[in-house]
Every structure is written in structure tokens, then in C-alpha cells.
């Protein structure tokens, strides 16, 4: 089921619940690429689309087209995995600018498959074709995840179920939602953590700059102190009154100037 509703001004909610299926000769599918295209055209003025997914997957061709339709839309795309995002549904999820997963949700990723019948030559060709078709899904995953292509392929070959925490760690999801928090609360927490980190980095940079500045100031004061000492000594020498020797003069002036510097 592909339901779309206008939540608030500028924000639309889309629900991809059920299998991703193409249109048939006798009926139109609500989860086909064409259905998405028609409905997205109605949302030209929105600035944010919230896509909710709970699907076992379905047709690869339809899923890749839906992924690209979402990527091409000018609105910000938020994806919420409400239950399971399996197979091609997990590929569609990768279209999200931000992907949210509560801790009790999952993804399943695997290689695409098909039915085939024929001679050995045709069966080999079918296998080669599936490898090429799979490259589209792999590129879609790599546009989002934080793992290497080699690790991704290993997960696909193993037909891997990924818990929400694993999806977050590997980059299949951006925000891990505790069940006790709303999306707004989680987003606020993430923002605060980001600000704290940036503030820490700024403090470290400022500290380094301040230390450099202090060192320069000390060097400058020492230079000025030396010049003052030399000038004062010259003036003392000009006077006729008895005066302390050079060592005493330097000791007195040095103590005086050091107290100023400190």
C-alpha cells in the first residue's frame, strides 16, 4: 500500500507498506514506480517528504526506479523504517537524506534472484544477467553506507539480517531511535551532541592559539626588558654619584622587570 497524505504545510507523509510490485494488465499497483511518480508529481511544493517503510521487498526494477525518483525530488527525504525493510525495500530506504530506525526494526539485504528455465547456455546467461542487475542495488547501497564494497558484497552473499544497531554502525541508518523517545527528541539530542563536539574542538583550537600568543608576548616583553636594562645602565654610567657595580645593577633591574612580566 502506498498512501500519501499532507501532514502539515510543506511536509508530506508516504507509506510504503507491502510488496513492491509493478502494474499488471488488469490493475494498477499502489507500490509501483509509476504510482510513486504520479503521486510525487502532486508534491512539487513540499519541502520535506517522510517515507515510512514496512515491506518484505519485491520487484527490483520497480524498486530501483522508486529510489531514483526519490533522489531526484527536490524535497528533503526522511526515511522511517517502521517495521522491516527487506530486499529491494532496503534499497529504496537508501534514498533517504536521513534514515531513522527504532531499535526494534530490521533490514534484510541479499542478492536479487529470479526463476529460469532452459538449456545450460541460457542458465549461464541468466546468472550473468543477475550479476549485472545486482550492480544497480550495490551502487545504491554504496551511496549511503559506511562499509567497503567488499564487505557489502559479503553481506549480500550471506543474505544478512541486520538489527537496527547494526544498520546504524554500518551506515544503513543515520539515527537510532530509542523506543522511549520521539523523533523530535532524538533529533534534538543528536544536535546537542554535535554542538558539544564542535564546541570542544573550538576550545582546543583556541587554547592552542592562546598558548602561541602568550609565548609571543613573553618573547616581546623579554626583548623590551633587555633594551630598558641597557638604556638604564647607560644613564647610570653618566652620573657622577657612586653607583653599584654592573652585576648589582643587572640583578636589581632583572628582579624588577621579572616582577612586572609575571
Secondary structure, DSSP 8 states (H G I E B T S, - for coil): -EEEEEEETTEEEEEEES-B----SS---TTSHHHHHHHHHTTTT-SEEEEEEEE--B-HHHHHHHHHHHHHSSSEEEEEEEEEEETHHHHHHTT-SEEEEETT-EEEE--------S-HHHHHHHHHHHHHHHHHHHHHHHTT-SS-HHHHHHHHHTTEEEEHHHHHHHTS-SEEE-TTS-HHHHHHHHHHHHHHHHHHHHHHHHHHHHHHHHHHHHHHHHHHHHHHHHHHHHHHHH--S----HHHHHHHHHHHHHHHH-
